[in-house]
Amino acid sequence: MLEQQISCPMCGTKARLEEYENEINSSRDGKKIKFRMISYACDACTNSFTTTESDTIVVDRINKAMRCQQRKSKIKKYVS
């Protein structure tokens, strides 16, 4: 489980965990894929950063969203 607050590596004050929607373009089928991004934001120095753990979670979410998109397009091919 991710910590809700950790020390900012730039200034040392507490940075809070943020989750927001983001999207990327899939190179496989040229469609946009939406996923939930996780990063930490520091209000003191206004920087944002990720950790290895948050990066792993986001990559898993992207892979899951891509597989879901591929399944949808395969189903459309069979139904059509």
A tleap script that builds the chain and sets N, CA, C and O, in Angstrom:
source leaprc.protein.ff14SB
mol = sequence {
  NMET LEU GLU GLN GLN ILE SER CYS PRO MET
  CYS GLY THR LYS ALA ARG LEU GLU GLU TYR
  GLU ASN GLU ILE ASN SER SER ARG ASP GLY
  LYS LYS ILE LYS PHE ARG MET ILE SER TYR
  ALA CYS ASP ALA CYS THR ASN SER PHE THR
  THR THR GLU SER ASP THR ILE VAL VAL ASP
  ARG ILE ASN LYS ALA MET ARG CYS GLN GLN
  ARG LYS SER LYS ILE LYS LYS TYR VAL CSER
}
set mol.1.N position { 0.839 -1.176 0.000 }
set mol.1.CA position { 0.000 0.000 0.000 }
set mol.1.C position { 0.884 1.238 0.000 }
set mol.1.O position { 1.884 1.295 0.716 }
set mol.2.N position { 0.519 2.211 -0.790 }
set mol.2.CA position { 1.290 3.442 -0.892 }
set mol.2.C position { 1.041 4.336 0.314 }
set mol.2.O position { -0.065 4.401 0.849 }
set mol.3.N position { 2.084 5.012 0.718 }
set mol.3.CA position { 1.969 6.004 1.792 }
set mol.3.C position { 1.200 7.211 1.259 }
set mol.3.O position { 1.385 7.596 0.105 }
set mol.4.N position { 0.348 7.809 2.077 }
set mol.4.CA position { -0.415 8.986 1.670 }
set mol.4.C position { 0.459 10.240 1.609 }
set mol.4.O position { 0.193 11.157 0.832 }
set mol.5.N position { 1.504 10.267 2.438 }
set mol.5.CA position { 2.454 11.385 2.431 }
set mol.5.C position { 3.856 10.827 2.617 }
set mol.5.O position { 4.084 9.923 3.420 }
set mol.6.N position { 4.796 11.389 1.852 }
set mol.6.CA position { 6.211 11.050 2.016 }
set mol.6.C position { 7.019 12.337 1.908 }
set mol.6.O position { 6.505 13.369 1.477 }
set mol.7.N position { 8.273 12.268 2.299 }
set mol.7.CA position { 9.137 13.448 2.222 }
set mol.7.C position { 9.500 13.744 0.774 }
set mol.7.O position { 9.837 12.841 0.009 }
set mol.8.N position { 9.428 14.998 0.415 }
set mol.8.CA position { 9.798 15.436 -0.929 }
set mol.8.C position { 11.314 15.320 -1.087 }
set mol.8.O position { 12.048 15.797 -0.222 }
set mol.9.N position { 11.801 14.705 -2.156 }
set mol.9.CA position { 13.244 14.576 -2.344 }
set mol.9.C position { 13.927 15.902 -2.686 }
set mol.9.O position { 15.147 16.009 -2.568 }
set mol.10.N position { 13.166 16.905 -3.105 }
set mol.10.CA position { 13.748 18.192 -3.472 }
set mol.10.C position { 13.915 19.127 -2.280 }
set mol.10.O position { 14.953 19.769 -2.126 }
set mol.11.N position { 12.864 19.201 -1.421 }
set mol.11.CA position { 12.932 20.176 -0.328 }
set mol.11.C position { 12.795 19.553 1.062 }
set mol.11.O position { 13.089 20.210 2.061 }
set mol.12.N position { 12.352 18.290 1.141 }
set mol.12.CA position { 12.268 17.607 2.423 }
set mol.12.C position { 10.948 17.743 3.162 }
set mol.12.O position { 10.747 17.066 4.170 }
set mol.13.N position { 10.034 18.599 2.695 }
set mol.13.CA position { 8.731 18.711 3.349 }
set mol.13.C position { 7.830 17.564 2.894 }
set mol.13.O position { 8.196 16.797 2.004 }
set mol.14.N position { 6.673 17.451 3.497 }
set mol.14.CA position { 5.756 16.363 3.157 }
set mol.14.C position { 5.084 16.604 1.806 }
set mol.14.O position { 4.600 17.700 1.526 }
set mol.15.N position { 5.063 15.571 0.982 }
set mol.15.CA position { 4.371 15.606 -0.307 }
set mol.15.C position { 3.189 14.651 -0.221 }
set mol.15.O position { 3.289 13.583 0.384 }
set mol.16.N position { 2.073 15.035 -0.826 }
set mol.16.CA position { 0.858 14.230 -0.730 }
set mol.16.C position { 0.652 13.402 -1.997 }
set mol.16.O position { 1.046 13.797 -3.095 }
set mol.17.N position { 0.032 12.259 -1.813 }
set mol.17.CA position { -0.277 11.351 -2.914 }
set mol.17.C position { -1.457 11.887 -3.708 }
set mol.17.O position { -2.475 12.276 -3.134 }
set mol.18.N position { -1.317 11.908 -5.039 }
set mol.18.CA position { -2.388 12.357 -5.923 }
set mol.18.C position { -2.701 11.257 -6.930 }
set mol.18.O position { -1.807 10.538 -7.377 }
set mol.19.N position { -3.957 11.135 -7.275 }
set mol.19.CA position { -4.376 10.191 -8.304 }
set mol.19.C position { -5.265 10.946 -9.275 }
set mol.19.O position { -6.198 11.634 -8.862 }
set mol.20.N position { -4.980 10.820 -10.564 }
set mol.20.CA position { -5.739 11.548 -11.573 }
set mol.20.C position { -5.772 10.747 -12.861 }
set mol.20.O position { -4.962 9.844 -13.067 }
set mol.21.N position { -6.721 11.089 -13.727 }
set mol.21.CA position { -6.851 10.393 -14.998 }
set mol.21.C position { -5.880 10.959 -16.016 }
set mol.21.O position { -5.668 12.168 -16.098 }
set mol.22.N position { -5.298 10.058 -16.786 }
set mol.22.CA position { -4.359 10.425 -17.837 }
set mol.22.C position { -4.662 9.552 -19.042 }
set mol.22.O position { -5.415 8.585 -18.929 }
set mol.23.N position { -4.093 9.873 -20.181 }
set mol.23.CA position { -4.285 9.030 -21.355 }
set mol.23.C position { -3.031 9.010 -22.206 }
set mol.23.O position { -2.245 9.957 -22.215 }
set mol.24.N position { -2.864 7.905 -22.924 }
set mol.24.CA position { -1.752 7.749 -23.861 }
set mol.24.C position { -2.310 7.210 -25.166 }
set mol.24.O position { -3.410 6.659 -25.204 }
set mol.25.N position { -1.546 7.372 -26.228 }
set mol.25.CA position { -1.923 6.805 -27.515 }
set mol.25.C position { -1.301 5.426 -27.641 }
set mol.25.O position { -0.105 5.250 -27.406 }
set mol.26.N position { -2.106 4.465 -28.008 }
set mol.26.CA position { -1.627 3.104 -28.203 }
set mol.26.C position { -0.985 3.012 -29.581 }
set mol.26.O position { -1.601 3.387 -30.579 }
set mol.27.N position { 0.230 2.522 -29.642 }
set mol.27.CA position { 0.905 2.377 -30.930 }
set mol.27.C position { 0.375 1.171 -31.703 }
set mol.27.O position { 0.539 1.089 -32.921 }
set mol.28.N position { -0.259 0.238 -30.996 }
set mol.28.CA position { -0.765 -0.977 -31.644 }
set mol.28.C position { -1.976 -0.702 -32.518 }
set mol.28.O position { -2.046 -1.161 -33.658 }
set mol.29.N position { -2.923 0.043 -31.985 }
set mol.29.CA position { -4.149 0.283 -32.756 }
set mol.29.C position { -4.459 1.761 -32.949 }
set mol.29.O position { -5.485 2.099 -33.538 }
set mol.30.N position { -3.602 2.642 -32.470 }
set mol.30.CA position { -3.771 4.073 -32.683 }
set mol.30.C position { -4.882 4.724 -31.882 }
set mol.30.O position { -5.295 5.839 -32.200 }
set mol.31.N position { -5.373 4.055 -30.855 }
set mol.31.CA position { -6.442 4.612 -30.035 }
set mol.31.C position { -5.879 5.160 -28.728 }
set mol.31.O position { -4.814 4.750 -28.268 }
set mol.32.N position { -6.621 6.096 -28.144 }
set mol.32.CA position { -6.232 6.646 -26.843 }
set mol.32.C position { -6.686 5.708 -25.742 }
set mol.32.O position { -7.805 5.194 -25.765 }
set mol.33.N position { -5.809 5.493 -24.784 }
set mol.33.CA position { -6.111 4.619 -23.656 }
set mol.33.C position { -6.069 5.455 -22.390 }
set mol.33.O position { -5.075 6.125 -22.112 }
set mol.34.N position { -7.159 5.413 -21.620 }
set mol.34.CA position { -7.233 6.163 -20.368 }
set mol.34.C position { -6.848 5.267 -19.210 }
set mol.34.O position { -7.160 4.076 -19.200 }
set mol.35.N position { -6.162 5.852 -18.224 }
set mol.35.CA position { -5.753 5.121 -17.025 }
set mol.35.C position { -5.618 6.096 -15.876 }
set mol.35.O position { -5.571 7.307 -16.089 }
set mol.36.N position { -5.554 5.576 -14.651 }
set mol.36.CA position { -5.402 6.405 -13.453 }
set mol.36.C position { -3.912 6.504 -13.120 }
set mol.36.O position { -3.252 5.486 -12.910 }
set mol.37.N position { -3.391 7.712 -13.071 }
set mol.37.CA position { -1.987 7.998 -12.775 }
set mol.37.C position { -1.825 8.271 -11.288 }
set mol.37.O position { -2.725 8.826 -10.658 }
set mol.38.N position { -0.687 7.886 -10.721 }
set mol.38.CA position { -0.377 8.145 -9.317 }
set mol.38.C position { 0.955 8.889 -9.250 }
set mol.38.O position { 1.939 8.474 -9.864 }
set mol.39.N position { 0.977 9.984 -8.505 }
set mol.39.CA position { 2.231 10.701 -8.261 }
set mol.39.C position { 2.113 11.452 -6.936 }
set mol.39.O position { 1.028 11.573 -6.367 }
set mol.40.N position { 3.224 11.940 -6.471 }
set mol.40.CA position { 3.260 12.743 -5.246 }
set mol.40.C position { 3.468 14.200 -5.639 }
set mol.40.O position { 4.234 14.500 -6.555 }
set mol.41.N position { 2.786 15.102 -4.944 }
set mol.41.CA position { 2.900 16.535 -5.209 }
set mol.41.C position { 3.299 17.248 -3.926 }
set mol.41.O position { 2.733 17.009 -2.859 }
set mol.42.N position { 4.282 18.125 -4.052 }
set mol.42.CA position { 4.754 18.912 -2.916 }
set mol.42.C position { 4.222 20.341 -3.058 }
set mol.42.O position { 4.488 21.017 -4.051 }
set mol.43.N position { 3.480 20.781 -2.066 }
set mol.43.CA position { 2.937 22.140 -2.100 }
set mol.43.C position { 4.008 23.187 -1.805 }
set mol.43.O position { 3.891 24.326 -2.256 }
set mol.44.N position { 5.035 22.826 -1.065 }
set mol.44.CA position { 6.078 23.790 -0.690 }
set mol.44.C position { 6.928 24.207 -1.887 }
set mol.44.O position { 7.135 25.399 -2.114 }
set mol.45.N position { 7.424 23.232 -2.656 }
set mol.45.CA position { 8.296 23.574 -3.789 }
set mol.45.C position { 7.609 23.377 -5.142 }
set mol.45.O position { 8.228 23.591 -6.184 }
set mol.46.N position { 6.350 22.977 -5.136 }
set mol.46.CA position { 5.499 22.769 -6.312 }
set mol.46.C position { 6.020 21.715 -7.294 }
set mol.46.O position { 5.629 21.719 -8.461 }
set mol.47.N position { 6.884 20.826 -6.845 }
set mol.47.CA position { 7.360 19.743 -7.690 }
set mol.47.C position { 6.475 18.523 -7.512 }
set mol.47.O position { 5.820 18.361 -6.483 }
set mol.48.N position { 6.461 17.675 -8.513 }
set mol.48.CA position { 5.781 16.393 -8.391 }
set mol.48.C position { 6.768 15.305 -8.796 }
set mol.48.O position { 7.686 15.537 -9.583 }
set mol.49.N position { 6.559 14.114 -8.242 }
set mol.49.CA position { 7.493 13.016 -8.497 }
set mol.49.C position { 6.782 11.695 -8.272 }
set mol.49.O position { 5.706 11.650 -7.676 }
set mol.50.N position { 7.386 10.630 -8.749 }
set mol.50.CA position { 6.855 9.287 -8.551 }
set mol.50.C position { 7.878 8.464 -7.796 }
set mol.50.O position { 9.032 8.862 -7.637 }
set mol.51.N position { 7.429 7.305 -7.334 }
set mol.51.CA position { 8.329 6.347 -6.695 }
set mol.51.C position { 8.321 5.070 -7.530 }
set mol.51.O position { 7.493 4.917 -8.428 }
set mol.52.N position { 9.221 4.176 -7.243 }
set mol.52.CA position { 9.262 2.901 -7.953 }
set mol.52.C position { 7.942 2.160 -7.772 }
set mol.52.O position { 7.419 1.569 -8.718 }
set mol.53.N position { 7.408 2.194 -6.558 }
set mol.53.CA position { 6.151 1.515 -6.280 }
set mol.53.C position { 4.995 2.127 -7.064 }
set mol.53.O position { 4.180 1.395 -7.627 }
set mol.54.N position { 4.908 3.451 -7.112 }
set mol.54.CA position { 3.817 4.091 -7.852 }
set mol.54.C position { 3.980 3.857 -9.356 }
set mol.54.O position { 2.985 3.692 -10.063 }
set mol.55.N position { 5.212 3.840 -9.851 }
set mol.55.CA position { 5.454 3.553 -11.267 }
set mol.55.C position { 4.995 2.145 -11.627 }
set mol.55.O position { 4.407 1.937 -12.689 }
set mol.56.N position { 5.258 1.183 -10.757 }
set mol.56.CA position { 4.849 -0.198 -11.000 }
set mol.56.C position { 3.327 -0.302 -11.074 }
set mol.56.O position { 2.792 -0.993 -11.941 }
set mol.57.N position { 2.641 0.375 -10.179 }
set mol.57.CA position { 1.174 0.360 -10.180 }
set mol.57.C position { 0.637 0.972 -11.469 }
set mol.57.O position { -0.290 0.429 -12.071 }
set mol.58.N position { 1.208 2.093 -11.897 }
set mol.58.CA position { 0.742 2.768 -13.107 }
set mol.58.C position { 1.001 1.906 -14.342 }
set mol.58.O position { 0.136 1.814 -15.213 }
set mol.59.N position { 2.155 1.284 -14.434 }
set mol.59.CA position { 2.462 0.420 -15.582 }
set mol.59.C position { 1.493 -0.755 -15.632 }
set mol.59.O position { 1.040 -1.135 -16.712 }
set mol.60.N position { 1.171 -1.331 -14.483 }
set mol.60.CA position { 0.182 -2.412 -14.439 }
set mol.60.C position { -1.184 -1.924 -14.916 }
set mol.60.O position { -1.886 -2.642 -15.628 }
set mol.61.N position { -1.557 -0.722 -14.531 }
set mol.61.CA position { -2.840 -0.157 -14.958 }
set mol.61.C position { -2.865 0.081 -16.464 }
set mol.61.O position { -3.875 -0.175 -17.120 }
set mol.62.N position { -1.758 0.569 -17.007 }
set mol.62.CA position { -1.670 0.807 -18.452 }
set mol.62.C position { -1.781 -0.520 -19.200 }
set mol.62.O position { -2.530 -0.622 -20.172 }
set mol.63.N position { -1.049 -1.526 -18.758 }
set mol.63.CA position { -1.105 -2.840 -19.413 }
set mol.63.C position { -2.514 -3.418 -19.366 }
set mol.63.O position { -2.987 -3.982 -20.353 }
set mol.64.N position { -3.178 -3.284 -18.243 }
set mol.64.CA position { -4.542 -3.781 -18.102 }
set mol.64.C position { -5.483 -3.037 -19.057 }
set mol.64.O position { -6.324 -3.657 -19.709 }
set mol.65.N position { -5.343 -1.717 -19.137 }
set mol.65.CA position { -6.188 -0.918 -20.027 }
set mol.65.C position { -5.939 -1.288 -21.491 }
set mol.65.O position { -6.879 -1.327 -22.284 }
set mol.66.N position { -4.685 -1.560 -21.856 }
set mol.66.CA position { -4.366 -1.952 -23.230 }
set mol.66.C position { -4.971 -3.322 -23.566 }
set mol.66.O position { -5.517 -3.514 -24.652 }
set mol.67.N position { -4.870 -4.270 -22.627 }
set mol.67.CA position { -5.468 -5.593 -22.854 }
set mol.67.C position { -6.982 -5.486 -23.004 }
set mol.67.O position { -7.580 -6.156 -23.846 }
set mol.68.N position { -7.587 -4.650 -22.191 }
set mol.68.CA position { -9.034 -4.443 -22.257 }
set mol.68.C position { -9.426 -3.869 -23.619 }
set mol.68.O position { -10.410 -4.301 -24.220 }
set mol.69.N position { -8.665 -2.908 -24.095 }
set mol.69.CA position { -8.929 -2.289 -25.394 }
set mol.69.C position { -8.773 -3.306 -26.524 }
set mol.69.O position { -9.567 -3.321 -27.465 }
set mol.70.N position { -7.755 -4.149 -26.428 }
set mol.70.CA position { -7.539 -5.174 -27.445 }
set mol.70.C position { -8.687 -6.180 -27.458 }
set mol.70.O position { -9.141 -6.596 -28.524 }
set mol.71.N position { -9.156 -6.570 -26.271 }
set mol.71.CA position { -10.288 -7.497 -26.184 }
set mol.71.C position { -11.534 -6.900 -26.825 }
set mol.71.O position { -12.259 -7.583 -27.548 }
set mol.72.N position { -11.775 -5.620 -26.553 }
set mol.72.CA position { -12.944 -4.949 -27.131 }
set mol.72.C position { -12.876 -4.948 -28.652 }
set mol.72.O position { -13.879 -5.204 -29.317 }
set mol.73.N position { -11.700 -4.662 -29.209 }
set mol.73.CA position { -11.585 -4.621 -30.667 }
set mol.73.C position { -11.713 -6.020 -31.270 }
set mol.73.O position { -12.243 -6.157 -32.373 }
set mol.74.N position { -11.245 -7.059 -30.580 }
set mol.74.CA position { -11.418 -8.431 -31.078 }
set mol.74.C position { -12.879 -8.831 -31.060 }
set mol.74.O position { -13.361 -9.487 -31.984 }
set mol.75.N position { -13.589 -8.437 -30.004 }
set mol.75.CA position { -15.015 -8.753 -29.919 }
set mol.75.C position { -15.778 -8.062 -31.042 }
set mol.75.O position { -16.678 -8.657 -31.636 }
set mol.76.N position { -15.431 -6.821 -31.337 }
set mol.76.CA position { -16.097 -6.084 -32.423 }
set mol.76.C position { -15.866 -6.781 -33.755 }
set mol.76.O position { -16.770 -6.824 -34.591 }
set mol.77.N position { -14.658 -7.333 -33.972 }
set mol.77.CA position { -14.367 -8.022 -35.234 }
set mol.77.C position { -15.234 -9.257 -35.387 }
set mol.77.O position { -15.739 -9.532 -36.475 }
set mol.78.N position { -15.411 -10.015 -34.287 }
set mol.78.CA position { -16.193 -11.242 -34.348 }
set mol.78.C position { -17.695 -10.969 -34.467 }
set mol.78.O position { -18.419 -11.728 -35.112 }
set mol.79.N position { -18.152 -9.897 -33.848 }
set mol.79.CA position { -19.569 -9.558 -33.884 }
set mol.79.C position { -19.958 -8.991 -35.238 }
set mol.79.O position { -21.054 -9.257 -35.732 }
set mol.80.N position { -19.081 -8.223 -35.834 }
set mol.80.CA position { -19.395 -7.560 -37.118 }
set mol.80.C position { -19.501 -8.508 -38.265 }
set mol.80.O position { -19.759 -8.086 -39.393 }
savepdb mol mol.pdb
quit
